[in-house]
Amino acid sequence: MSYGKPRLRQARYMLLNEENVEDLGFERFEDALRFGEGLFSYWRDFSEFILLKKEFLGREEKPTKFFAVKCSKRGNDVYERRVKARLGWLDREIEDKKFFEIRDFQVDKVVHTSLLWVTLTWDSKHEKLINAWESVGKEYNRFISALRRKYGKISVLRVWEAYESGYPHIHAVMLFHDAKFKVFPHYSQNERKLTFRIDEKDAIADFWHSHVDIQAISSLRNVFTYLKKHQEKIILGLSGAIQEGEGELTSGFDLENIKGLRTLFLCWIFRKRSFSVSGDFREVLSDLISHLHNSNMVVQMDLFGEVIKVKGKGRKERVVPLGRMAVKAIKAYLQERHKHLSRVGRMREPALFVSRFATRLTRRGIQRVVRKYLERVCNLRQMSPHVLRHTFATHMLDRGADLRAVQELLGHASLSSTQIYTHVTTERLKRVYDQSHPRA
């Protein structure tokens, strides 16, 4: 206390010093958690204000005005408004899009993802509670740095959570830009629910000292579900009942949420920031949402599953593979696209490929771009996107691809249309034979 007012400095002196904790009647800090939560609640609910003075300068005399502004304290109503403003983008209405679902798991098909929900727990045998909270930031930074060295760029939204014992848990949504992980479905008999896991869990868990839980996020809605759950339950301290909608949300907080209150108290006493968002996480997620709404391309399938759904003539849909180089190029392009749309002020443009005016790139615009780069590498008489399509089919057949497979990839309704490319390939083989064989 300071002149009758609750203060963090005094609370730290009382609770984080072993002798002072014993003077309060507790054997150790772990036993004083409930007492500490009471101190925190008293501090949070003790309203304090900043007094601002407004003076008018000029010839005309006007009365001086004073304004009282309520201070933001971790867990009070001002803090709640600030957090919701910072994470307001979580409340946007979005159409759910599946990255993958249970029917995608077949014998001849491999499902991959680059979007993970990671939980890092803390074994109480590893160190004391006070030491755990003092070092949680350094431990997490060491963990994420090791992951980035191994897997490349990662965008993250991270929150702390206190377990019932008081030990910290770390929850993070991680979007890997340069890596993907093999997914498999897992049904838990104890929890009676289906989740999606990854084969590479042990490789990630090796960088952490305690138990690690990893789930592959299967849909866009699940991304927002995870984030909103921890925004309300942990960052704001709302109870599970309120966050699930079982009752009306009133001003203030339901302190029966043990994890929420305990997390707020421990983050307060150890001066920890409840959550952090890597600089590009929101941008990357916004790009992902924007492209998922593109009418011609289902981006969650290309970036996370190596295939892309396209519409051809007559609005017929087909699924075609997308190579590693193409995925890498699109990811690099997305970063430049976001900067361009930000400069122009058209962040809601849904098209993947945009012009310098930040509008959907037209067919003629695509033709000009393709022609520009074809002229740099060849001297064909006809230079158009169709040349790339023609070259693709010829390469596939030259390497022994099945004619039916090429027909499916090109979207031909009739096999006879695809057989045109076999004539081209046959003529090429004849030329090679005539030029190379001694008995030709």
Backbone hydrogen bonds, N-H to C=O, Kabsch-Sander energy under -0.5 kcal/mol:
donor,donor_aa,acceptor,acceptor_aa,energy
2,S,5,K,-2.7
5,K,2,S,-1.2
11,A,7,R,-1.8
12,R,8,L,-2.8
13,Y,9,R,-1.9
14,M,10,Q,-2.1
15,L,11,A,-2.4
16,L,12,R,-2.4
18,E,16,L,-0.5
21,V,17,N,-2.3
22,E,18,E,-2.0
23,D,19,E,-1.9
24,L,20,N,-1.3
25,G,22,E,-1.5
26,F,21,V,-2.1
31,D,28,R,-1.0
32,A,28,R,-0.5
32,A,29,F,-1.6
33,L,30,E,-0.9
36,G,32,A,-2.8
37,E,33,L,-2.5
38,G,34,R,-1.7
39,L,35,F,-2.0
40,F,36,G,-2.7
41,S,37,E,-2.6
42,Y,38,G,-2.2
43,W,39,L,-2.5
44,R,40,F,-3.1
45,D,41,S,-2.3
46,F,42,Y,-0.8
46,F,43,W,-0.5
47,S,45,D,-1.3
50,I,69,V,-3.0
52,L,50,I,-0.6
52,L,67,F,-3.7
54,K,65,K,-3.7
55,E,53,K,-0.6
65,K,54,K,-2.4
67,F,52,L,-3.1
69,V,50,I,-2.9
69,V,67,F,-0.6
70,K,68,A,-0.5
71,C,48,E,-3.0
73,K,71,C,-0.5
76,N,73,K,-3.0
80,E,76,N,-2.3
81,R,77,D,-2.0
82,R,78,V,-2.1
83,V,79,Y,-2.6
84,K,80,E,-2.5
85,A,81,R,-1.9
86,R,82,R,-2.2
87,L,83,V,-2.7
88,G,85,A,-0.8
90,L,87,L,-2.1
91,D,88,G,-1.9
92,R,89,W,-0.9
94,I,92,R,-0.6
99,F,218,S,-3.1
100,F,218,S,-1.6
104,D,101,E,-2.1
105,F,102,I,-1.4
106,Q,104,D,-1.2
109,K,106,Q,-1.5
113,T,181,F,-1.7
116,L,114,S,-0.5
116,L,174,M,-2.7
117,W,215,Q,-2.9
118,V,116,L,-0.6
118,V,172,A,-3.1
119,T,213,D,-2.9
120,L,170,I,-2.9
121,T,119,T,-0.6
121,T,211,H,-2.4
126,H,123,D,-1.9
127,E,123,D,-0.6
132,A,128,K,-2.4
133,W,129,L,-2.1
134,E,130,I,-2.2
135,S,131,N,-1.8
136,V,132,A,-0.8
139,E,135,S,-2.8
140,Y,136,V,-2.4
141,N,137,G,-2.4
142,R,138,K,-2.3
143,F,139,E,-2.0
144,I,140,Y,-2.9
145,S,141,N,-2.0
146,A,142,R,-1.8
147,L,143,F,-2.1
148,R,144,I,-2.2
149,R,145,S,-2.0
150,K,146,A,-1.5
151,Y,147,L,-3.5
152,G,148,R,-1.7
155,S,175,L,-2.4
157,L,173,V,-1.6
158,R,276,S,-2.8
159,V,171,H,-2.6
160,W,274,S,-2.1
161,E,169,H,-2.3
163,Y,161,E,-0.5
163,Y,167,Y,-2.7
166,G,163,Y,-2.1
169,H,161,E,-3.5
170,I,120,L,-2.4
171,H,159,V,-2.5
172,A,118,V,-2.3
173,V,157,L,-2.2
174,M,116,L,-2.9
174,M,172,A,-0.6
175,L,155,S,-2.8
176,F,114,S,-3.0
176,F,174,M,-0.6
177,H,153,K,-2.5
177,H,175,L,-0.5
178,D,153,K,-0.7
181,F,113,T,-2.7
183,V,111,V,-3.0
184,F,197,R,-2.4
186,H,195,T,-3.4
188,S,186,H,-0.6
188,S,193,K,-2.5
189,Q,187,Y,-0.6
192,R,188,S,-1.5
193,K,188,S,-0.9
195,T,186,H,-3.1
197,R,184,F,-2.9
199,D,182,K,-2.2
201,K,198,I,-1.0
202,D,199,D,-0.5
204,I,200,E,-1.4
205,A,201,K,-3.0
206,D,202,D,-1.7
207,F,204,I,-1.6
208,W,205,A,-2.1
213,D,119,T,-2.6
215,Q,117,W,-2.3
216,A,196,F,-2.8
217,I,115,L,-1.9
218,S,216,A,-0.5
220,L,97,K,-2.8
223,V,219,S,-1.1
224,F,220,L,-1.4
225,T,221,R,-2.4
226,Y,222,N,-2.5
227,L,223,V,-2.0
228,K,224,F,-2.8
229,K,225,T,-2.2
230,H,226,Y,-1.7
231,Q,227,L,-1.8
232,E,228,K,-2.5
233,K,229,K,-2.6
234,I,230,H,-1.0
235,I,230,H,-2.3
236,L,231,Q,-1.8
238,L,232,E,-3.3
243,Q,239,S,-2.4
244,E,240,G,-1.9
245,G,242,I,-1.4
246,E,241,A,-2.4
247,G,245,G,-1.6
250,T,248,E,-0.6
255,L,253,F,-1.0
257,N,254,D,-1.5
258,I,256,E,-1.4
261,L,257,N,-2.6
262,R,258,I,-2.9
263,T,259,K,-2.5
264,L,260,G,-2.3
265,F,261,L,-2.6
266,L,262,R,-2.6
267,C,263,T,-2.6
268,W,264,L,-1.8
269,I,265,F,-2.9
270,F,266,L,-2.0
271,R,268,W,-1.0
272,K,267,C,-3.2
276,S,158,R,-2.5
278,S,156,V,-3.1
281,F,278,S,-2.1
282,R,278,S,-0.5
284,V,280,D,-3.1
285,L,281,F,-2.6
286,S,282,R,-2.5
287,D,283,E,-2.4
288,L,284,V,-2.3
289,I,285,L,-2.4
290,S,286,S,-2.7
291,H,287,D,-2.6
292,L,288,L,-1.7
293,H,289,I,-1.0
293,H,290,S,-0.6
294,N,291,H,-1.3
297,M,294,N,-0.7
298,V,309,K,-0.6
299,V,291,H,-0.5
299,V,297,M,-1.0
301,M,298,V,-1.4
302,D,298,V,-0.9
303,L,299,V,-2.5
304,F,300,Q,-1.0
305,G,301,M,-1.2
306,E,302,D,-1.0
307,V,301,M,-1.9
308,I,320,V,-3.0
310,V,308,I,-0.6
310,V,318,R,-2.7
312,G,316,K,-3.0
315,R,312,G,-1.5
316,K,313,K,-1.1
318,R,310,V,-2.2
320,V,308,I,-2.6
320,V,318,R,-0.5
322,L,306,E,-2.9
327,V,323,G,-2.2
328,K,324,R,-2.6
329,A,325,M,-2.3
330,I,326,A,-2.5
331,K,327,V,-2.3
332,A,328,K,-2.0
333,Y,329,A,-2.4
334,L,330,I,-2.6
335,Q,331,K,-1.1
336,E,332,A,-1.3
337,R,333,Y,-3.0
338,H,334,L,-2.2
339,K,335,Q,-1.7
340,H,336,E,-2.3
341,L,337,R,-2.8
342,S,338,H,-2.2
343,R,339,K,-2.1
344,V,340,H,-2.0
345,G,341,L,-1.8
346,R,341,L,-2.1
349,E,346,R,-1.6
354,V,352,L,-0.6
355,S,359,T,-2.8
358,A,355,S,-1.9
361,L,353,F,-2.4
366,I,362,T,-2.2
367,Q,363,R,-2.2
368,R,364,R,-2.2
369,V,365,G,-2.1
370,V,366,I,-2.6
371,R,367,Q,-2.6
372,K,368,R,-2.3
373,Y,369,V,-1.7
374,L,370,V,-2.3
375,E,371,R,-2.2
377,V,373,Y,-0.5
377,V,374,L,-1.2
378,C,374,L,-1.9
383,M,381,R,-0.6
384,S,382,Q,-0.5
387,V,384,S,-1.4
388,L,384,S,-0.8
389,R,385,P,-1.6
390,H,386,H,-2.8
391,T,387,V,-2.7
392,F,388,L,-2.5
393,A,389,R,-2.1
394,T,390,H,-2.2
395,H,391,T,-2.7
396,M,392,F,-2.3
397,L,393,A,-2.2
398,D,394,T,-2.5
399,R,395,H,-1.7
400,G,397,L,-1.5
401,A,396,M,-2.5
406,V,402,D,-2.1
407,Q,403,L,-2.2
408,E,404,R,-2.2
409,L,405,A,-2.3
410,L,406,V,-2.4
411,G,407,Q,-1.4
412,H,407,Q,-1.8
417,S,414,S,-0.8
418,T,414,S,-0.8
419,Q,415,L,-1.7
420,I,416,S,-0.6
420,I,417,S,-0.6
421,Y,418,T,-1.5
422,T,418,T,-0.6
423,H,419,Q,-1.4
424,V,420,I,-1.4
425,T,421,Y,-2.2
426,T,422,T,-2.6
427,E,423,H,-2.5
428,R,424,V,-2.0
429,L,425,T,-2.3
430,K,426,T,-2.2
431,R,427,E,-2.0
432,V,428,R,-2.4
433,Y,429,L,-2.4
434,D,430,K,-2.9
435,Q,431,R,-2.2
436,S,432,V,-1.9
437,H,433,Y,-2.6
440,A,437,H,-1.4
